[in-house]
Amino acid sequence: MKIRLSPQTLLVLDAFLHSPADWKYGYDISRNTGLKSGTLYPILIRMAEREMLETSWENSEEGRPPRHLYRLTAEGARFAREHRLAPAKGALRPASIQEVNG
């Protein structure tokens, strides 16, 4: 399948690579990337639909809504490593069309 890798998607992938096996909250990803929820959550949904992310609901205390958790799948981690952000001055590579074997 083809995925358009926007600079925002690359930021999200990079945020997961710091600790790929750990579960992350959307709020934490937003803080780490600087992306607003209206940009971030559609990216997370697309990544989950493409089986790049696992999702889970956190058990919450009574009276609090459950929170959604995300972490990279093995395929998602491989894809993220292959498409890392360019290291020079934090510059983003231009968006491109990439193949994902699914």
C-alpha positions as CSV (number, residue, x, y, z in Angstrom):
1,M,0.0,0.0,0.0
2,K,1.1,3.5,-0.6
3,I,1.4,6.0,2.2
4,R,2.1,9.7,1.8
5,L,4.6,10.7,4.4
6,S,3.9,14.2,5.4
7,P,6.3,16.1,7.7
8,Q,3.7,15.6,10.5
9,T,3.6,11.8,9.9
10,L,7.4,11.7,10.0
11,L,7.3,13.6,13.4
12,V,4.9,11.0,14.8
13,L,7.0,8.1,13.6
14,D,10.1,9.7,15.1
15,A,8.3,10.2,18.4
16,F,7.6,6.5,18.6
17,L,11.2,5.5,17.8
18,H,12.5,6.9,21.1
19,S,11.0,3.9,22.9
20,P,9.2,1.8,20.3
21,A,8.0,-0.9,22.7
22,D,6.4,1.5,25.2
23,W,2.7,2.4,25.2
24,K,2.1,6.2,24.6
25,Y,-0.8,8.5,25.2
26,G,-1.9,10.8,22.4
27,Y,-1.4,13.7,24.7
28,D,2.3,12.8,25.2
29,I,2.8,12.3,21.5
30,S,1.2,15.8,21.0
31,R,3.6,17.3,23.5
32,N,6.6,15.6,21.9
33,T,5.8,16.6,18.4
34,G,4.0,19.9,18.9
35,L,1.1,18.7,16.8
36,K,-2.4,19.7,17.7
37,S,-5.0,17.0,18.3
38,G,-6.8,17.7,15.0
39,T,-3.7,16.8,13.1
40,L,-2.3,14.1,15.4
41,Y,-5.3,11.8,15.9
42,P,-6.1,11.3,12.2
43,I,-2.4,10.3,11.7
44,L,-2.7,7.8,14.6
45,I,-5.9,6.4,13.2
46,R,-4.4,5.9,9.7
47,M,-1.3,4.3,11.2
48,A,-3.5,1.9,13.3
49,E,-5.6,1.0,10.2
50,R,-2.4,0.1,8.4
51,E,-1.3,-2.0,11.3
52,M,1.7,0.1,12.1
53,L,0.3,0.8,15.6
54,E,-1.3,-1.3,18.3
55,T,-4.0,0.4,20.2
56,S,-5.5,-0.3,23.6
57,W,-7.8,1.4,26.2
58,E,-6.3,2.1,29.6
59,N,-8.4,1.1,32.6
60,S,-9.2,4.3,34.4
61,E,-10.3,5.3,37.8
62,E,-14.0,5.6,38.4
63,G,-15.4,8.9,37.1
64,R,-12.5,9.4,34.6
65,P,-12.8,8.4,30.9
66,P,-10.5,5.7,29.7
67,R,-7.5,6.9,27.7
68,H,-6.3,5.4,24.4
69,L,-2.8,4.0,24.2
70,Y,-0.6,3.5,21.2
71,R,2.6,1.6,20.4
72,L,4.4,0.6,17.3
73,T,4.0,-2.9,15.9
74,A,7.1,-4.7,14.6
75,E,6.2,-3.7,11.1
76,G,5.5,-0.1,12.2
77,A,8.9,0.0,14.0
78,R,10.7,-1.3,10.9
79,F,8.9,1.3,8.7
80,A,9.6,4.1,11.2
81,R,13.4,3.2,11.2
82,E,13.5,3.2,7.4
83,H,11.8,6.6,7.2
84,R,13.5,8.5,10.1
85,L,13.8,12.2,10.1
86,A,17.0,13.6,8.5
87,P,19.4,14.2,11.4
88,A,20.8,17.5,10.1
89,K,19.4,20.3,12.2
90,G,16.1,18.4,12.7
91,A,15.2,19.1,9.1
92,L,12.4,17.1,7.7
93,R,12.7,15.2,4.4
94,P,10.2,16.2,1.8
95,A,7.0,14.2,1.8
96,S,7.1,11.2,-0.5
97,I,5.1,8.2,-1.6
98,Q,6.4,5.0,0.0
99,E,5.5,1.4,-0.5
100,V,4.4,-0.6,2.6
101,N,4.1,-4.4,2.2
102,G,0.9,-5.3,3.8
